[in-house]
């Protein structure tokens, strides 16, 4: 069990913390989890810079570039990964841009700081054969649980949806067997994703027995109904995918809804899909996020050449 987090106390962070949160929610559509993560990042920096429950506020608001540089060195000394340090710096940059833009500071102390250098991690992916094994295992399951799991897996791979988007699908969005699904993603932005025939068939079969998962006496608005009027939890979906991986003789550590999202994108690009189209279907705001999948393909091609090209074999023998 993870340790219980104490609620973030704005007075320990900044006198402008609540205004910053309002900006995140109103202009960027930030979720409660995102706001909480930003608050923890700012709180950690504030505590390093000397804000305590007794000294009230101000140290973070008035921090200099050298102060922030010292904080980044402190993170490195704590063994913080470059990826996490870069995320902390990103939070600080957004906070100081807000202060500067609103005239609450005359400068932005984070503007000239360099992000910690980090390697670009490649996402875990499943091969097309692996995904077919997973889908075949799901298709072989019996009863209501099997039909629900098949619908979850087929929809996940057919659309590349995030697990939060998948479990949050409204029932009404699929009642009429649509060829195109409207997905509501981050920041309440909507995007359209075509539905494959296997996914439509799986959903149709699931809808026929969906009432088995609806609590008696309730009307549940979600496609994948959970307890009472809630949707199926993300944690439960992760566990179902792990169990299915074992049935398909795949490593459960390599199978999750997010890995299927990666497979969706990589397999489309492998079959010559346009990068911009994949970006739109994934709901990425920036195409640079989608380009990571081209690196996956590049790495796979390099590995194939290294393992199978006759010149590569000759060089290893010499």
Backbone torsions as a table, in degrees:
resi	resn	phi	psi	omega
1	UNK	NA	131.3	-179.5
2	UNK	-72.1	147.8	-179.2
3	UNK	-62.8	146.0	-179.2
4	UNK	-71.5	129.5	179.9
5	UNK	-88.9	133.0	173.8
6	UNK	-73.5	145.9	178.7
7	UNK	-61.0	145.3	-179.5
8	UNK	-69.9	130.4	-179.8
9	UNK	-100.0	108.3	-176.1
10	UNK	-52.8	-32.6	-176.5
11	UNK	-65.0	-23.5	178.5
12	UNK	-84.0	-14.6	-174.5
13	UNK	-98.9	-62.8	-176.1
14	UNK	-168.0	148.2	175.3
15	UNK	-67.9	-13.7	-178.5
16	UNK	-106.8	11.1	-174.5
17	UNK	-60.2	-46.0	-177.5
18	UNK	-65.0	-36.0	177.0
19	UNK	-67.4	-36.7	177.7
20	UNK	-64.5	-41.6	178.2
21	UNK	-63.1	-41.1	178.4
22	UNK	-59.3	-39.1	177.5
23	UNK	-63.3	-45.8	-178.4
24	UNK	-59.0	-42.1	-176.2
25	UNK	-77.2	-47.1	-173.3
26	UNK	-72.9	-42.7	-173.0
27	UNK	-97.9	-24.0	-175.3
28	UNK	-117.3	-2.7	178.3
29	UNK	63.7	31.8	-177.5
30	UNK	-64.5	140.0	178.3
31	UNK	-80.6	169.7	178.2
32	UNK	-60.9	-38.4	178.9
33	UNK	-64.5	-40.0	178.9
34	UNK	-65.1	-45.4	178.8
35	UNK	-60.1	-42.3	179.6
36	UNK	-63.4	-41.3	179.5
37	UNK	-64.8	-42.4	177.5
38	UNK	-61.7	-41.7	-179.8
39	UNK	-62.4	-41.8	179.3
40	UNK	-65.9	-39.0	178.0
41	UNK	-61.6	-46.2	-179.3
42	UNK	-67.1	-37.8	179.7
43	UNK	-63.3	-41.1	179.8
44	UNK	-63.2	-44.0	178.5
45	UNK	-64.8	-40.9	-178.9
46	UNK	-63.1	-42.5	-179.7
47	UNK	-64.7	-39.5	178.1
48	UNK	-62.6	-39.2	-177.6
49	UNK	-78.8	0.3	170.6
50	UNK	110.2	6.4	178.9
51	UNK	-78.6	127.0	176.6
52	UNK	-129.4	173.1	-178.9
53	UNK	-62.6	-23.8	-178.0
54	UNK	-89.5	-32.5	-174.8
55	UNK	-87.5	1.2	176.8
56	UNK	61.4	-129.9	-167.0
57	UNK	-115.8	172.1	166.1
58	UNK	121.7	-28.7	-174.2
59	UNK	-67.4	-43.6	179.2
60	UNK	-67.5	-40.4	-179.5
61	UNK	-60.2	-35.9	-175.0
62	UNK	-104.1	15.0	-176.4
63	UNK	-62.9	146.8	177.6
64	UNK	-96.6	172.4	176.9
65	UNK	-60.7	-40.5	178.6
66	UNK	-64.0	-36.8	177.1
67	UNK	-60.2	-46.0	-178.3
68	UNK	-69.1	-36.5	177.0
69	UNK	-63.0	-39.1	177.0
70	UNK	-63.8	-36.5	178.7
71	UNK	-65.6	-41.7	178.7
72	UNK	-63.9	-38.2	176.4
73	UNK	-65.5	-36.0	177.3
74	UNK	-62.9	-41.9	178.4
75	UNK	-62.3	-40.8	179.0
76	UNK	-63.3	-40.9	-179.5
77	UNK	-67.4	-24.4	177.3
78	UNK	-82.0	-0.7	-179.4
79	UNK	81.4	17.8	179.8
80	UNK	-67.5	137.2	179.3
81	UNK	-66.9	154.7	178.7
82	UNK	-60.6	-34.1	-179.2
83	UNK	-65.0	-45.0	-179.8
84	UNK	-69.0	-41.1	178.0
85	UNK	-61.4	-39.8	179.0
86	UNK	-64.6	-36.5	178.1
87	UNK	-67.9	-39.8	177.4
88	UNK	-62.3	-41.9	179.0
89	UNK	-65.7	-37.4	177.6
90	UNK	-60.3	-41.0	177.5
91	UNK	-62.2	-45.6	179.7
92	UNK	-62.5	-39.7	179.6
93	UNK	-62.3	-43.2	-179.9
94	UNK	-65.6	-37.2	179.0
95	UNK	-64.9	-46.1	-177.5
96	UNK	-74.2	-29.0	173.1
97	UNK	-64.2	-38.9	177.0
98	UNK	-62.7	-46.3	179.9
99	UNK	-61.2	-43.0	-178.2
100	UNK	-68.1	-45.0	-177.6
101	UNK	-64.4	-32.4	-179.4
102	UNK	-91.0	7.3	177.8
103	UNK	71.8	20.8	-179.8
104	UNK	-89.5	-13.0	171.7
105	UNK	-140.9	151.0	-179.5
106	UNK	-86.2	-9.0	-178.3
107	UNK	-147.7	172.2	176.1
108	UNK	-118.7	103.6	-175.5
109	UNK	-69.5	-13.1	-178.0
110	UNK	-92.6	-6.6	-169.5
111	UNK	-61.7	-36.3	-174.5
112	UNK	-101.2	5.4	179.1
113	UNK	-75.1	140.3	177.2
114	UNK	-91.7	139.5	177.7
115	UNK	-70.3	145.1	175.4
116	UNK	-57.7	137.0	-179.1
117	UNK	-71.7	133.5	-179.2
118	UNK	-140.3	143.6	174.5
119	UNK	-70.4	152.7	-179.5
120	UNK	-88.8	105.9	-177.1
121	UNK	-70.6	133.2	177.6
122	UNK	-85.2	138.0	-179.5
123	UNK	-68.3	150.7	173.4
124	UNK	-69.2	139.6	177.6
125	UNK	-135.5	160.6	172.5
126	UNK	-109.6	144.9	175.4
127	UNK	-70.8	166.6	177.6
128	UNK	-63.0	-35.5	176.9
129	UNK	-65.2	-40.8	178.0
130	UNK	-61.2	-44.9	-179.5
131	UNK	-64.8	-40.2	177.8
132	UNK	-62.4	-37.6	176.7
133	UNK	-63.7	-40.2	179.4
134	UNK	-65.3	-45.4	-179.5
135	UNK	-66.6	-38.0	178.2
136	UNK	-65.1	-40.3	179.1
137	UNK	-64.2	-39.6	179.0
138	UNK	-66.7	-39.7	-178.9
139	UNK	-66.5	-24.7	-178.4
140	UNK	-85.1	-6.0	-179.1
141	UNK	-76.1	146.5	-177.0
142	UNK	-107.6	162.4	173.2
143	UNK	77.6	178.1	-178.8
144	UNK	-57.2	-41.3	-179.6
145	UNK	-61.5	-40.0	179.8
146	UNK	-66.8	-41.5	179.7
147	UNK	-66.7	-37.7	178.3
148	UNK	-66.3	-44.9	-178.5
149	UNK	-65.2	-38.3	177.8
150	UNK	-62.4	-42.3	179.2
151	UNK	-63.3	-40.0	178.8
152	UNK	-61.9	-47.8	-176.2
153	UNK	-69.2	-44.8	-179.4
154	UNK	-62.6	-43.0	179.4
155	UNK	-66.0	-40.8	-178.5
156	UNK	-62.1	-46.3	-177.9
157	UNK	-76.2	-31.2	-177.7
158	UNK	-74.9	-23.9	-173.3
159	UNK	-119.2	-19.8	-176.2
160	UNK	70.3	22.8	-179.5
161	UNK	-66.6	149.0	167.9
162	UNK	-68.3	153.7	-177.4
163	UNK	-62.7	-33.7	178.4
164	UNK	-65.8	-35.1	177.6
165	UNK	-71.2	-36.7	-178.5
166	UNK	-64.9	-51.6	-177.4
167	UNK	-71.8	-22.7	-178.7
168	UNK	-88.2	4.4	-179.5
169	UNK	-60.8	128.4	175.8
170	UNK	-73.2	144.5	179.2
171	UNK	-56.0	-40.5	-176.0
172	UNK	-61.0	-24.9	-175.2
173	UNK	-71.1	-16.4	-176.2
174	UNK	-126.5	6.0	-177.9
175	UNK	-65.4	-31.5	-175.6
176	UNK	-99.5	21.8	176.3
177	UNK	52.3	60.1	-176.1
178	UNK	-72.8	151.7	174.1
179	UNK	-84.9	-21.1	178.1
180	UNK	-128.2	133.0	-178.5
181	UNK	-104.4	134.6	174.4
182	UNK	-94.4	119.4	-176.8
183	UNK	-108.4	131.0	176.2
184	UNK	-96.7	114.5	-173.9
185	UNK	-107.7	-150.8	-177.4
186	UNK	-62.0	142.6	179.9
187	UNK	66.3	21.2	179.5
188	UNK	62.1	21.2	179.0
189	UNK	-82.3	138.5	-179.2
190	UNK	-101.7	146.6	175.6
191	UNK	-142.6	157.3	-179.7
192	UNK	-107.3	134.4	179.2
193	UNK	-131.6	128.0	177.5
194	UNK	-64.6	146.5	177.5
195	UNK	-104.7	130.5	177.4
196	UNK	-74.3	159.4	179.2
197	UNK	-63.3	-41.9	177.0
198	UNK	-59.4	-37.6	178.6
199	UNK	-67.0	-41.0	179.0
200	UNK	-65.2	-40.5	177.9
201	UNK	-62.8	-42.9	-178.9
202	UNK	-64.6	-40.5	179.4
203	UNK	-67.3	-40.5	179.9
204	UNK	-61.5	-42.9	178.3
205	UNK	-65.1	-38.9	-179.9
206	UNK	-67.7	-41.4	-178.6
207	UNK	-60.0	-29.4	-179.1
208	UNK	-66.8	-24.0	-178.8
209	UNK	-120.9	10.8	-174.9
210	UNK	-57.4	-32.5	-177.4
211	UNK	-58.3	-20.9	179.1
212	UNK	-65.1	-19.0	-177.4
213	UNK	-105.6	0.3	-178.5
214	UNK	-94.6	127.1	-179.6
215	UNK	-59.4	138.2	-177.8
216	UNK	-59.9	133.9	177.4
217	UNK	81.9	7.9	179.7
218	UNK	-120.1	159.3	173.1
219	UNK	-116.4	109.0	-174.9
220	UNK	-96.8	127.1	-175.0
221	UNK	-84.1	-5.1	-173.9
222	UNK	-97.5	148.2	176.5
223	UNK	-59.4	-49.5	179.6
224	UNK	-100.4	90.0	-173.4
225	UNK	-69.5	140.6	173.4
226	UNK	-113.4	-151.2	-179.3
227	UNK	-70.5	139.1	178.7
228	UNK	55.1	-122.5	-178.7
229	UNK	-104.4	21.0	-179.7
230	UNK	-94.6	166.8	174.0
231	UNK	-94.2	166.6	174.7
232	UNK	-55.2	137.7	-175.9
233	UNK	-78.0	154.1	177.5
234	UNK	-62.3	-39.1	-178.7
235	UNK	-61.2	-39.1	179.3
236	UNK	-66.9	-39.1	178.5
237	UNK	-63.3	-43.2	178.1
238	UNK	-58.1	-44.0	-178.9
239	UNK	-65.9	-41.0	178.2
240	UNK	-60.9	-39.7	179.1
241	UNK	-67.0	-38.0	178.0
242	UNK	-63.9	-43.9	179.0
243	UNK	-62.8	-39.8	179.4
244	UNK	-65.6	-37.6	178.7
245	UNK	-59.3	-41.3	178.5
246	UNK	-63.7	-40.0	178.5
247	UNK	-63.7	-31.3	-179.1
248	UNK	-90.6	8.0	-179.6
249	UNK	59.9	37.4	175.5
250	UNK	-111.9	156.7	178.6
251	UNK	-68.4	115.7	-178.1
252	UNK	-58.6	-25.6	-180.0
253	UNK	-68.9	-19.1	-177.4
254	UNK	-100.6	5.2	-176.1
255	UNK	-122.8	125.6	177.1
256	UNK	-160.9	166.4	175.7
257	UNK	-57.0	-36.6	-178.2
258	UNK	-70.8	-33.7	177.0
259	UNK	-67.0	-36.7	175.7
260	UNK	-66.4	-33.7	175.0
261	UNK	-61.9	-43.5	177.1
262	UNK	-62.6	-41.5	-179.3
263	UNK	-63.6	-41.5	177.4
264	UNK	-53.2	-50.4	-177.4
265	UNK	-68.7	-45.5	-176.3
266	UNK	-65.8	-41.9	-178.3
267	UNK	-68.6	-35.3	175.8
268	UNK	-62.9	-46.1	-179.6
269	UNK	-65.7	-35.6	178.5
270	UNK	-62.9	-28.8	178.7
271	UNK	-100.1	29.4	169.9
272	UNK	71.9	26.2	174.0
273	UNK	-69.3	150.8	178.5
274	UNK	-73.9	135.9	-176.3
275	UNK	-60.3	-39.6	179.8
276	UNK	-64.0	-38.5	178.7
277	UNK	-64.8	-43.9	178.0
278	UNK	-63.2	-40.0	177.1
279	UNK	-56.0	-47.2	-178.2
280	UNK	-64.8	-41.2	-178.4
281	UNK	-69.8	-30.2	177.3
282	UNK	-79.9	-20.0	-177.5
283	UNK	79.5	27.1	177.4
284	UNK	-79.2	130.7	178.2
285	UNK	-72.2	-32.2	-176.0
286	UNK	-121.0	132.3	-178.0
287	UNK	-66.4	-21.2	178.8
288	UNK	-63.0	-28.8	176.7
289	UNK	-67.1	-38.5	-179.6
290	UNK	-72.5	-29.0	-175.7
291	UNK	-64.8	-15.9	178.0
292	UNK	-57.9	-29.6	-177.7
293	UNK	-72.9	-25.1	174.4
294	UNK	-70.1	-31.8	176.5
295	UNK	-67.1	-36.1	176.7
296	UNK	-60.5	-44.9	179.6
297	UNK	-65.4	-41.1	178.2
298	UNK	-59.7	-44.4	-178.8
299	UNK	-64.5	-39.6	178.9
300	UNK	-64.6	-41.4	179.8
301	UNK	-64.9	-40.3	178.4
302	UNK	-62.1	-40.4	-179.5
303	UNK	-66.9	-39.6	178.4
304	UNK	-62.2	-43.5	178.9
305	UNK	-63.6	-44.3	-177.9
306	UNK	-63.5	-33.3	-175.4
307	UNK	-89.6	-28.2	-169.0
308	UNK	-121.1	-16.9	-178.4
309	UNK	-71.9	136.0	-177.3
310	UNK	-60.0	-35.7	178.2
311	UNK	-64.7	-37.1	178.8
312	UNK	-65.3	-39.4	179.4
313	UNK	-66.7	-39.1	-180.0
314	UNK	-63.5	-42.0	-177.2
315	UNK	-66.6	-32.6	-179.7
316	UNK	-74.0	-25.2	-179.8
317	UNK	-81.2	-25.7	-177.0
318	UNK	-78.1	NA	NA
